[in-house]
């Protein structure tokens, strides 16, 4: 399988959201990456269900929803109803992670688990065969435009080895500081999905940038 590109809608122009959604629809991107922040788990607030419903109404590609919120299990069915195709929860926010993963899958969505930069991949050992995606945060979550944390590279290699040794089908998603300069090396290390925010929406030619990321 070739790698996937998931532009982060958090970096879009919210004054022209429909235009940016249509741009992603017409691009070589595979998913919409949707960051939900509550101001508690991370020091920022993004958007909630009204914006999600607009996205679902106009998006022609799957919604990859990344919950940076406390007690994410409370909203599984609501995010399903709002149009999420894949729902990712943070391991640091999930006291009963296995239960939450199962509830996501029962709802009909694919299940992802996100790890903050300081969190060891070893914490995934007992759920790695139950999940569809691991989101490695390559910046500290909460704000766009941060610099890529280089230690993530070693994490990708170790996570890929774990996935292969366990016979898991989980994809490795990299979220934060991804651009056209580092993306090829991340794919070479084993990344499957690249989340790109500022690299896409800050580009003068976003369609070209997406194509460059996709054609690596």
Secondary structure, DSSP 8 states (H G I E B T S, - for coil): ---EEEEEGGGS-GGGHHHHHHHHHTSS--EEEEEEEBSSSSS-B---HHHHHHHHHH--SEEEEEEESSSGGGGHHHHHHHT-SEEEEEGGG-TTHHHHHHHHHHTT-EEEEEE-TTS-GGGGTTTTTT-SEEEEESS-TT-SS----TTHHHHHHHHHHHHHHHT---EEEEESS--TTTHHHHHHHT--EEEESHHHHTSTTHHHHHHHHHT-
